[in-house]
């Protein structure tokens, strides 16, 4: 069968790659076209557009790049129509994907959404569109299915969180972490992971405070989780101390080898928790974006760790609360306060149990294939 998959961000690239592997296990002759990144490209299929050209975040950033966004939408519609897939699979990235889903629905394609848009946080108006245009949706957070049930959205299935699969697969190859220090010329000091995000805007906002913290603590070595697709020049201007280094595209080895982490809000916060990494969550954005988000957001937390637990497990430093004094206070807790660290480990264990176990990608693919078969038999 033919599959068209659209992922627009780094986390979607990771989940998309695991989904593609599951598709090929179940359907070895599958033809796959996709929008994604290096991880999806490594699995196979045909890439239409790379995520480096797609990751615009926030109201101001989207407006500034509106011409590019509209050109990408037009390209995607035409490419799907030319390819004629049996299934169109959308991975998060709702601003773009729901526009495409409306089109593909009118054209009679089967629409599957893997990893729900965060409409439980804001933009609940999207639910009406999702109810109308999606044939099936696969959610990965335990509170999402009950949420959609309240809004009478049918054909929603909780499949578990795919990060459990990604971490488990990595941990089967422990040699990747065993030689992490030597491979990256790191010494024996404890490693602190700095994860500034996957977008250029995030790096500009996060890197100054992260590197300032590093300069105050020569007893640790701070390692930035860099992304090659962003380019070295996005990181080096902020590094002014010799205890800061960069490793590119080695997120999981870094998380496994680290003693603590300073992490930008996003998928990486949950990844840190799954690796039992004491961490503090940071976030700064364009002030207009933050003002609008605060006005309309309906959640108490921004990090996945706290959202899943429904309580403040990890500290979130957001916008003006993110400064060198507050960051120093929280850094002391995650590195020196043993009681604080032990409590984090306990909370992380509870979160892992809530996430549904391994096999999310395969469960989603099995359901997609069953839905397609039932449609063909009808």
N, C-alpha and C positions, 0 to 999 in steps of 0.2 A: 504494500500500500504506500501511499504518498502522504507525507507529513510536512506541514509548514509551521515552524516554531519561531516565535518572536520574543526575544529577551533584550532588554535595553540597558541593563546595568551589570556591574561586576558580579553581584550576588545572583542575578538571573543567569549569567553565563555559567556559574558553578552549578546551579540547579538544572539548567538546561543540558549541560554535559552529562549529568547523571541520568536525566530523563532519556536522552538519546541512547545512552548505553542500554537502558532497560528496553527501549523500543527495539534495538537491534538484537537483543537477546530473544525477544518474543517474535520478532519479524525480521529475520536476517536479510531479506531482500528489500527492506524498506528503502524508499527514496526520500531523502530529507533535504529541504531547503530551510535556511534559518538566518535570522538576524541575531548575532551574538558576539562572542569574543574568542580568545585564544583557546580556552578550555573546550568549547563546543567545536571549534575548528579541528582540534586534535582528535576528536572522536570520528569525524568524517562528515559526509554530506557536502552541501554546497552553501557557502556563506554568501549572503546577499549584501549585508551591511555590517560593519564592525561597530561595537558599542562605543568606541572612542568618538564616533560621530553622532552619538545619540544622547549622551548622559547630561542633559540640561536639567537643572534642579531649581525649583522655586519660581515664583511668579515673575520676578524681574529677569531672571536668566532665560526663561522660556520666551518672554516677550522680545528680548534682545536677539534671540535666534529664531524668531517666528518664521522667517522665510525658509530657513533650512528645515524646520519642523514640517512645514506644509509640503515642501518638495519630497521629504521622506515619506509622508503619508501617501502622496500620489504614487510614488515609486512602489510602495508596498502593495497598494491596491492592484496596480497593474500586474505586478509580479505574481501575486496570488491567482489572479484571473488567468494568467498565461499558464501557470503550473497546474492548476486544477487539482488541489490536494483532496485526499479523503478526509483529512482532519486538519484544522487550524488550531494550534495550541499556543495560548498566550501565557506568558510568565510575568506576573506582576506588571510594572510599568504602565499604570492604568491610563494616564493622560493620552498616550499614543494608542495603546492596545484596544481600549474601548471604542475609539473612533474606527479602528480597523474592524473590530467585531461587529459594529453596526452595519458596515458595508458587506462583510462576508455573510452575515445573516440574510441580508436581502438577496444575495446571490445564491443562496441555497447550500452553502458550505456548513459542515458540522463544526461548531465552536466549542472548544474546551479551554477552561481557564485553570491553570495550575499556579497556585499561590495567589490567594485573593488580594485584590486591592484593599487598602486599609480604610475601607468605608466605615468601619466601626469607630475610627478616630475622627474622620471628618468627610465631607462631601457625600453624605448619605443619599443625596439626590441621584447618585450613580446607580443605586440599587435598582431603580425602575428600569434603567437600560439593561443592567445585568440580567434581571429577571426575564426580559424580553428576548435578548439576543444570544444567551449562552445555553448550550445543550447540557453541559455539565460543568460543575466547578469543584475543584479539589483544594480543600483548605488544610493548612499545616499547623495552625495554632488551636489549642483545645477549646478556646472560648468562641471560635468563629462559627461553627455549625449552629450552636444555640442562638447566636446572634442572628444568623440568616433565617432560622426557623421563626423567629419573632416577626420577621418581615415577609414571611410566606414565600421565601425563595426556595423552590424545589430543586431536586437533583444536586444537592450539595453533600459532599462526602469528606469526612476528616480522614486523611491518609497518614498522618504523622508528619514529623518534620524531617525534610531531606538532609539537613545538616548532620543528623545522627548517622546517616549513611556515609556522608563525606568524611566525617571524623573517623568512623570505624574503618573505612577503606584505607585512610592514611595510617592508622595505628597498626594495620597489618604489615606495614613497611617501616618498622621502627628504625631501620638503618638510616633512613632519611634524616631522622632527628639525632641519631647517635653521632654523626659526624658534622652536625650543624656548626659547631664552634670552629673546628679546624677548617672546614670548607670556606668559612667566611672570615677567617683570621681574627677570631674573637678570643679574648683571654678568659681567665677563670672567674672574673668578677660576676656577680649575679646579673642576669640580663633583664632589662625592662623593655617591653615591647611598646613602641610608639606607633599607633595606627591612625594616621591623620585623615583617612578616607580615600575614596576612589575618584573624586571629582576635583577639578582644578580649583573651584571656588572653596571647597572644604580645606584643601591644603593651604591656601592663602590665609584662611581664618585660624586654622589649628596649629600650624607649624611654629609660629613665634612663641606661644606659651609652652608648647611641648619642649622646644629646644632650650628655652630659658630655664625650665625645671631641670633639664639634664645638666646644664652648666653648674647648677648648685649642688650636684651630687656625684662627685668623682668616684665615690665608692661603688657605683654601679656603672655598667655599660648600657647605653640606650641604643636600641636598634630600631630603625624606622622600617616599617613594612612598605616598601616601595613597589610601584607598578611601572614596568617598562613602558607601557603604552602612554604614560603621562610624560616620560622623559626625565632624565637626570636633572635638568635645569629647573624643574619644579621643586626640587628638594634642597639642593646644595646651597642656595642663597641664605637659608635659615640656619645653617649649621656653623656654629662659632666655637665649639669646644671639641677636644680630641676624644671625648668619651661617647661621641655620637657617630654611628655608622648607618649605612643603608644596605639592606638586602632586597633584591628584586624578585617578586613572584615566588616567595617562600613563606607565605603566611602561616601555614600549618606547622612546618618545622620551627618557625619562630615562636609561635604560641606554645608549643610543647616544651621548648627549651627555656622559656621565660619564667621569671620569679614573680613578676607583676606586670600590669599593663595600663597604659593611658590610651583610651580608645574612643574614637569619634563614634557617635551614635549611628547605628546601622546594624547590618547582619553581623559584623565583627564582634559586637558585644555578646551576642549569644554564642558565637564560636569560642570566644574567650572563656565563657562559663562552661562550655562542654569540655574544654581542656583544663578545667579547675584552676583558672588563672584569676587571682585577686586583681580587681580592676576598678578604675574610676572612668565614668562616661563623660565625654565632653561634647559640646556642640555650640557653634556660632554660625550665624547665617546673615544674609542681608537684612538690615533692620525692618524693611518693609515686608519682606517675606515672613519674618518672625511675628510682626504685628498682626498680619492677616491670619497666620496660623493660630496664634493665641485666641483670636476673636472667634474662630470657628471650630477649633479642635475640641473633641469631646472625651479626651483621655487624660489620665492623671500623670502618665509617664511617657517618656520618649524612647527608652531602651527596651528591646525585646525581653531582656532578663526580667525587668520589673513588670512589664505588661503581662507576661506569662504567669509570674508569681502573684500578680495583683497586689504588690506591696513593694516598698523601696529596699530591695535587696542590695543593689549597688547604688552608689552616689552618682547623681546626675548634676553636672555643672553646665548650665545653659546660659548662653548669651552673656549678660553682665556678671553673672555668678561665676563665670569662668575667668579667673584672674590668677596671678601668680601666688597670692596669699591663700586663696581657697584651694588651689591645686596642690600647694605644699602641704596643707592640712590633711587632705585626702590621701596624698601620696604617703605620708607617714603612717596612716592607718593600714594601707594595703601592703606595706613593706615591713613595718616594725611591730605593729599591734597584733600579737599572736591570737588573742581572743577574737579580734575582728576577722582575721584570716580564717580561723576555724569555723566561725559562724557562716562565712561565705561558702566554704566547702559544703557545709550541711545544707544550705539553701540550694546550692547547685545540684546536689543529689535529688532533691525534691523536684526541681524543674525538669531534670532528665526523665523522671518517672512520668511526668505529665505529658511528655511529648510523643508518646505512642510507640516507641521502639523503632528498630531499623526496618527498612523496606518501603519507605514512602514512595520513591520513584517507581518501583515495580508495581505497587498497588495502584498507582494512578494509571500506569500504562495498561495493566490488566483491565481496568474499568473502561478505558478508552476503547480498547479492542472489543470488549464485550458490547459496548454501546454501538459501535460500528457494525458488529455482526448482527445485533438485534434489528438495527435499521435496515440492513440488507435483506434480512429474512422476512421483514414485515410486508 
